Amino acid sequence: MSEITDAVLNEKKLNQMKVDILSLEQSNLKTREKTDGAMVDAIKKIIVDESKKTY
């Protein structure tokens, strides 16, 4: 792939990570279901899972 294509894909992944993390944060603010440690683990999982995806 070209550098431009890679940059677009990486930006798409980054944007999706942001959306997923903000959604998780917003949900947890309402429910207080997850502790700080659980939130850190969930955010790490989002980052790892999204980085493995191919578009």
Secondary structure, 3 states (H helix, E strand, C coil): CCHHHHHHHHHHHHHHHHHHHHHHHHHHHHHCCCCHHHHHHHHHHHHHHHHHCCC
